[in-house]
Amino acid sequence: MDNYGVTHRSSSSTPSGDKEKMTYSDMDLDNTHVRGIETSAETSLHRGLKARHITMIAIGGAIGTGLIIGTGKALAQAGPGSIFISYSIVGFVVYLVMAALGEMAAWLPMSAGFTGYASRFCDPSLGFALGWTYWMKYIIVTPNQLTAAALVISFWLPPDRVNPGVWIAIFLVLVLSINYFGIRFFGEFEFWLSSFKVVVIVGVILLALIIATGGADGDARGFRYWDSPGAFRPYIATGSWGQFLGFWSTMVNATFAYLGTELVGVTVGEAQNPRKTIPRAIRLTFYRIVFFYCISILLIGMCVPYDSKELAFANGVSNNANASPFVVAIKLAHIPVLDHILNACILLFVFSAANSDLYIASRTLYGLSSDGAAPSIFRKTNKNGVPLYSLLASAAFALLAFLNVSNDSKAVFSYFVNLTTIFGLMTWISILVTHIYFIKARRAQGLSNDAMPFVAPLGIYGSYGALAMCCLIALTKNYDVFVGNWSEKYPTFITGYLGIPVYLILIFGHKLWTKSKGVRAHECDFYTGKDIIDREEEEFLAAKAAERAARPEKAGSMFYRRFVSWLF
């Protein structure tokens, strides 16, 4: 830094190494704070997430009640063929979103996460809207998960015996404690929870396969239910048009089952060697989506007919084991006890979701502060590298879960939940738009694919395709409100679409207030702060090389890394 507060970039952070001194809007000239990247002890996160933590958090965010429970409604509404196609299509879109995020995260792992990428590579107003809506989504989803945990326990202990507020309070204290003790503790805890999720899903897939082939009750069902009652169930209309409407209605179920997969983008500020671990987690996401989602959806469609009375009953039940189509399959195959075991598994699924949701909420608020879009107090961290004020502010909203103890307030809270679901799609759209701008800027500045640690396989065209699909789903996700009695369905319309104008108001309101402008391709800043990341990477790799030299890899570890780690 010279006398004028201008930072000179090192050769490691430029393409050619001969750049002259430059100033950026991302650099605070008074204290050399790089916008979106924290380096001081008072505000920096600790890079305590190892490669195995990142990969498990990535898949753990995608496996939840949306798969175990939510697929039942989609199956009953549209049939097995519809849900298999819709979950496969949306799964591919999710992979494209993750690949787009991975390309940016591998180049510059920012403390601000994808909020920082939107501000830096596309438009500060987009980063502002993205961050705040993402935070709003998770401060509502967290108490909803706590409520779901209480409902799961009601499978054994009805609310008239134990007030649900007791379970909500217990789970809230546990989740807050796990997040308070630092990223290493959180990462280790979430690793084992996510590992358990994987074991359960693998077990459920094997169980469904055994049932479908007749191993449970001697009835080899195969694809019988795809023929009768059929693979595609008409919805609203009749004939082929009704079957298409049924298929399209499940695109929404599929989309919201996958929401949360992008949380790996929130972890980049706390990941060890993020340029290697983040791309690896994203590459494996494709295989995991195929294995965990597509195969399980295919098998459940073979085990349960869409017109099953048991399935219709399940869709009228709360979020416990009775609501799961897999439990319906177990009951149809006359297998005892397993429904209780699966309910216990669902309880851990929900607890893990609440734990990671609070983590995402706190880190998103921290990222907003690091990006200059929230008060600076929210980027202060304690000795464990935890953004304590962000954590406490986010946890305060988890108290909304107690609203669900009262029947009068349940409906109001459900509207909040419906309102925030659209924000998940807005997040994907923002990531894809940012990636498109990122690639255009790379091309304008001559930054080739060879210089990138990771490149999205389908490049800008994949992002364009995924963006078109996300926009289409966002605009048509509640199309059925336009059919039937409007006086009964207008609340669903409002909560289903209000998130879009809220998002646009935040973007254009920020533009009017700050007079910000979009980032031009030839002015896009790829390098400020990159030398910090380069130095951290060099130090980490050197330490790892020394550790390997001192302790050579064992045969068992090598076998796990090559053949088993993709699953876990």
N, C-alpha and C positions, 0 to 999 in steps of 0.2 A: 504494500500500500504506500502511495506517495503522500506528499504533504497536503494534497487536495482531497484525500479520502477516496481516491480512485484505485480500485483493486486491479492489479495486473494478473492475468490468467497464466497459469503455468503451461508448459508445452503439453503436458498430459491431458489437458482439458480442451485442446484445440485440435482441428484437423491437421494443421500444418506446423504448428509450434512457433509461428512467427507473427502472431497477432499483436497489434499495438494495444495500448491501454484503451479500455472502453468503459462506459457507464451504462447501467441498466436500471429499468424501473423496478427490477426484482431485488436490487441491492439497497439496503439502508446504509447511507454513507456515513452516518454518525457512529454506528457501532458494528458495521460490516455484517449485519444480519441478512442472510440470504432468504428471501421470501420463500416459504415452503420447506426450508431445510434448517433444522435446529442443530447447533453445535455447542452451545454453552451448557455448563453443568446444571444450571437452574431451569433450563427449558428442554433439554434433549431427552429423547427416549433411549432406553437401553436396547442394544441389539442382542436380545436373549433368545430369540426364536431360531432354533436349529432347523436344518433341512427337513427332518422328519416331522417337526412341529408344523411347518408351513404346509407340507403335503397333506397332513391329516386335517388341519384346519380347513384347507381348501375343499376336501371332500365332505368333511363334517358339516360344513355350511350348506351343502346341497342335500344331505340326507336328513330328513326330518319327518314331521307328521304329514307334510304335504304328500309324501310318497306312501307312507304306511296307512294313513287315514283318508286323505283327500281324494285318492284315486277311486274310492267307492262311489262317490257322487257322479264323477265323470263316467264311470262304467255304466251305472244305471241310466244315465241320461243319454248316452250316445253309442254304447256298445263297445266290444273289445277291439274291433278293427280301427275305430275312430281314435281311441285313446293311444293305441300303439303308434299310429301315424303321427298324431299331434305331439306326443312326447318325444318322438324321434326327431321331428322337424325342429321343435323348440330346443331340444338338446343340442342340435347342430348350431343353432343361432347362439346359444349360450357359449359354446366353444369358440365361436368367432368373436364374441364380446370379450371373452377371457384372453384370447390371443391378441386382440387389439390392446387391451390393458397391459398384457405382458410385455409387448414391444416397448411401450413407453416406460414401464416400471423398470425394465432391465437396463435401459439407457440411463435413466436418472431416478434412482430410488429416493423419493421425496418423503419427508415426514408428513406432509400435508395429504399424501395419498392422491387419489384421482381428482379430488377437489383442486389440488395444486396443479395437476396436469391441464385441467380445463382452463384455469386462470392463465397459465404460462404459455400454452401452445395454441389456445383458441380465443378466449375472451374472458376477462376477469368477471364479467357479469354472469357468464355461464357457470364459472366456478363458484360464485356466490350462491346462485340458485341451487346448484347441484348439492353443495355442502349442507345448506340449511334444510332442504327437503329430505335429504338422506338422513339427517339427524332427527327431523320430525318423525320420519318413518320408524326409526328404531326406539325413540322414547315412547311410542305408542305400542310397538310390537313387543317390547320387553315386558310391560305389565300384562299384555295379552298372553304371553307365554307362562307367566306366573299363575294366571287364572286357569290356563289349560292344565297346569300341573295339579292344581286343586281339583279340577274336574276328573282327572285321571285317577286320583286317589279315591274319588267318590264311587269308583267301581267296587271298592271294598268297604269304604266307610261313607255312607250316605250323608248329605249335608245336615240332615236333622239330628245326626249323632255327633258330628264334629263340624263346627263352623268352618267353611272354606277359608275364612280370614286367617285362621291359625296356620294352615299350610302355606298360604301366601306369605305371611310374615317370616316363617322358617326359611323358605326358599329364597326370599329377598335378602335375608341376612347372610345366607351361605354364598349367594352369587356375589354380593358386594364384598365379602371377605376374600373370595378367590381373586377378584379383580384388584383388590387393594394390595395384596402381597407381592405384586410385581409380575413382570412378563414371563420370567422363567417358571414361576409357580403356575401361572395361568396356562402357559404353553404346555407344560407337562401334564397338567390336569386335563386340558382339552384334548391332548394327544391320546390319553387313555380312554376318555369318553368317546372320542371319534373312532378309536380302534374298536371299542365295544359296538358302536353303531355298525361298523363294517362287518363284524362277526355276526351280528343279528341279521343284517340284510342278506348276507351269504346263507345263513341258516334258513331264512324265510324263502329265499330262491330255491334252495334244495328241497325244502318242505313242499313248495308249490309244484316243483318238478315231480316229486314222489306222488303227490295227489293226482296230478295230471296223467301220470303213466299207470295209475292204479295200484301203486305200492301201499297206499294207506288202507283202502277198503275193497280192493279187488276190482274196482270200476275204472278201467282205462278210458278216461274222457277224451284225451287227445284234443282235436279241434272240433269236437261235436257241437259245442255251444257257438262256434262261429257259423255253423250251418243252421242250427235251430236252437234258439230263436233268431240267430243271425249275427253278423259281424258289425252291422251298422244299424243303429236304432234311429228312426225318424224323430225329429224334435220340432215342435211348433207346427210345421207343415207335414205333408205326406209325400211319399215317393222319393225320387232321387234328390229333389230340393230339400225335403225334410231331413234326409240322411246327411246332406252337406251341412245344413244348419246345425245338426247334432255334432258333426265332426268339428265345426268351427267353434262351437260353444266350449269344447274341451281344450281348445288352444289356450283359453284363459286359465283353466285348471293346470295345464302343463306349465304355463309361464310362471304362475305363482308357486308351483312346486319347486322350480329351479331358483327362485329368488333367494339371494344370500350367497350364491356361488361367488359373486364378485368380491366378497369380503377379503379375499386374499390381497386385493389392492390396498386394503386398509393396513395390512401388516408389514408393508415394505419398509416402514421406518424403524421396525423392531426386528427385522430379519437379518441373520448372519449371512454374509455373502449373497445378498439379494439378487445379484445379476445371474447367479446360477440356480438358486433355490426357487425363485419365482417362476422363471421359464419352465423348469422341470415340473413344478406343481401344475402349471397350465397345460403342458403337453400330456400329462397323465390324466387331466380332467376329461379328455375326449374318451379314453378307454373306460374310465370309471362311469361316465354317463351311459355308455353302451351297456356295460355290465350291470350296474346297479339299477338303472332306470328302465332301459328298453327291455332287457330280459325279464325283469320282475313284472313289468306291465304286460308283456306277452303271456307270461305264465299265469297271472291272475285272471286274464281273460279266458284262459283254457279251463280254469277251475270253477269259475262262478258265472252263471248265465246272467245277462243284464236284467231279466225279468224275475229274478229270484225274490221270493217274499222276504227271505232273511236279509237280502241286500237292501230292499226298500225299508225294512225296519232299521237297519244300521244307519241309513242316511238321516233318520230322524233322531238319532242319539247324539249326545255330546262327545267331546274329544276323549273318549276312553276306548278300551279295546273293543267294545261292542260296535263302535263306529268303523272299524277297520274291515275292508274287504278280505284281508288275509284271515281274520277271525271267522268271517262268513265261510271261507273255504274250509277252515278247520272244522267248523260245525257241520257243514255239508258232508264232510268226510268222516264225521262221528269220532273225532279224536278228542279225548277228555284232557282237562287240566291246562292244555297249551294256551288257552285264552288268557288265563291268569299270568302265565309266564310272559306272554306278549304284552300284556298291560304293564307289567313291571318294566319291560324294555322301553315301552312308549314313555313311561315316566322319566327314564333317564334321557331319552331323546329330547323331551321338552325341557328338562333341566339344563342340558347342554346348550339348547337353543337360547334359553334365557341368559345363560352365562356369556355366550358369544355375542348376543344382541347388546347386552350392556357394555361389553368391550368395544363393539363397533360404535355405539353411541358416544362413548367417552372419547375415543380416538378421532371420530369425525368432528366433534366440537373442538378438540385439540388442533386438528388439521385446519379448521376454519380460522382459529386464532393465529396459527402459524402463517396462514395465507393472508392475514390482515383483514379477515371478514368477520371477526368476533373479538371481544375484549381480550387484551393481552394476558389477563390473569388466567385465562383458560389454557395457556400453553406452559404454565409453570408446572414443574414436576418435582416429586419428592426424591429421597435418596434411592428409592427403588426404581426410579425412572417412570413412575406412574403419574399421569396428569391428574392430580388429586381433585382440583376444583372442577375439572371437566367431568370426572367420575361422579362426584357428589351431585353436581347439577343434573346429570343424566339419571342418576339413581333416584333423585327426588321425584321425577315423573313416574317412576315405577310404583309409587304409592297409589297411582290411579287404579291399580289392580284391585284395591279395596272397594272400588265402585261396584264391582261385579258381585260383591257380597249381597248387595241390595237388588232385588228384582226390578225396582223402579228405574234404576240407572243403567241396567244391562243394555237396554236398547240404545241409549245415548252413546255408550262406550263402543258398541258394535258399529255405529256410524263412523266413529273415529277410525276404527280399524279398517273399514271399507275405504275410507278416504285416503289412507296412507298407502294402500296397496298399489295405487297407480304410480306412486313415487318410485317404486322399484323399477317399473318400465322406463320412467323418465331418467333414472340412473343409467340404465343400459344405453338409452338413446344418447345421453350426454357423453358417455365413454366412446361410443362409436363416432360421434361428430368430432370429438377431440382427436381421435386417431386419424380421421380423414384429414383434418387440418395439419396434424403432425407429419403425415406422409407428404402432403403438398409442400410443407415447409422444408422437409428433408430434401426433396427433389430440387427446390428452388436454390438451396444452399449447397447442393452437390454432396450431400451426406449419403453415401451408397449403402446398400444392404450389407456389404462386407464389413462395414465399420460398426454394425449393430450387434450387440450380444445376442439378441433374439429378434426374429422377424415373423410377423403374422403370416401363416402359410398362404392365405389367399389375398394378402395385401389389402389395398384400398378397395378392390372390388368386393372382397368378402365383407368389409365393413359397410359398403353401400347396400349390399343385399340384406345383411342383418338389420341395418337401419330401416330399410323399407318394411321389413317384416314386423319389427317392433312398433313402428308408427301405425301400421295397419291394425295390429292387435290392440294398441292403446285406444284407437278411435272406434273400434267395433266390439270391444270387450263386453259391453253391456247392451248389445243390440236387441236382446229380447225384451228390454223395457219398453220398446216402441210397439210391442205386440201385446194386446190384452187390455186390462183395466189400468189406465194411466193413474187413477186416483190411488191405487194400491202400490204402484211401482215407482212413482216419482221420487221417493226417498232414495231408492237404489240408483236412479239416474243421477241425482245430485251428488251422492257420495262416490259414485263410480267415476264421474267426470270432473268434479270440482278441482281435483288435484292438478289438472292441466292448466286452467286459468291461474291458479295459485302459482304454479311454476313459472308461467309466462310473466305474471305480475312481478315476481321477484327479479327476473332477468331485466325487464325493461324499467322497472322502478330503480334498480341499481344503476342502470345506464343513465337515467335522468338525473339521479342524485350525484353520481360520481363523474359523469361525463366521460366514462370509459369507452374505449374503442376496441374493436376486434384486432387480434394480432395478425399483422401482414406476414406473408410467407417469408419474404426476404429479411424481415426484422425479427423473426422468431428466435428466442434465446435458448440455444441448446446447451450452453457451456457453463454459465455461472453456477458455481457450486459443484460442478462435476469433478473438479480436482480434489475436493474433499472426499467424495465417494471413491475416487480412484485410489486415494491414499489409504482409506479404510480397507478397501479390497486387497491392496498389496500387503498390508499388515496382517490381515486375516489369513490370506493364502500362505504367507511366510510362516505364521504360527502353526498352521495345519501341516505344512511340509515338515516342520521340525518335529511335530507330534507323531507323524507317520514314520519318520526316520527312527524315532525312539521306540515306537510300538508298531511293528508291521501288522497289516490287516490279517486277521485270522480267516481260516477257510469258511467258517460258519457265517461270519460277517459278509464275506464276499458273495456267498450263496444267497443270503437275504437281499443284498443290494441289487443283485442281477435278476433274481427270479421272483421274489416275494414283495419287494418294496413298492411295486406299482399298485398293489392292492391296498397296502397300508401307507 
